[in-house]
Amino acid sequence: MITVGDKTGVLSCTRRARTPACTTLERVGGDPAQLTRPDGTACTMEYNPVHVKAMGIWDGKRHDYDRTFSNGCELAASTGPVFRL
């Protein structure tokens, strides 16, 4: 389950689901905490917090992720397509 602010969705990553979000998570073993921001990405210093959560199981291992980003740009730069609902 993926939550962004007050929106919730389900991301199902199967062998056939080659969505950008699943491909991104595959690179970090399904753990959103391991996602890193690419060098050279820049965002404004605007403070408009975005709270996200992800809970699920990847290859039999449970992952719980809960973080607040300072704005939507920071979220997108740090997590790519994973939290796009």
Secondary structure, DSSP 4 states (H G I P E B T S, - for coil): -EEETTEEE-----TT---HHHHHHHTTTT-GGG--PPTT---------EEEEEEEEETTEEEEEEEEESSHHHHHHHHTTTT--
